[in-house]
Amino acid sequence: MDDVLKQLQELKQLAVLGAKTALTMNDVCLLTGLSKSHLYKLVWSKKIPYYKSEGGKLTYFNKQEIEKWLLAYRVPTEAEFEQRAINHCVTTQN
């Protein structure tokens, strides 16, 4: 029963996330599946886009920027990789 309540709570949080633009650390953890400690490391090393509150205590994230960051390093499919290799061979043969 506790599992069901936990899952319902997570679904509720995800529904609220859909309407938000500015996200907290907890929101980004939920959205990305990253642990809070890993997210802190990414912020500290400036490897993820973020914003600070006026006093500098709170950290916020723009949802669209986080989604863009998540999709920034696309890995090509095997077929795409093979096509690039063929194109390279064809263009460098001459």
Buried (B, 14 or more C-beta within 10 A) or exposed (E): EEEEEEEEEEEEEEEEBEEEEEBEBEBBBBBBEBEEEEBEEBBEEEEBBBEEEEEEEEBBBBBEBBEEBEEEEEEEEEEEEEEEEEEEEEEEEE
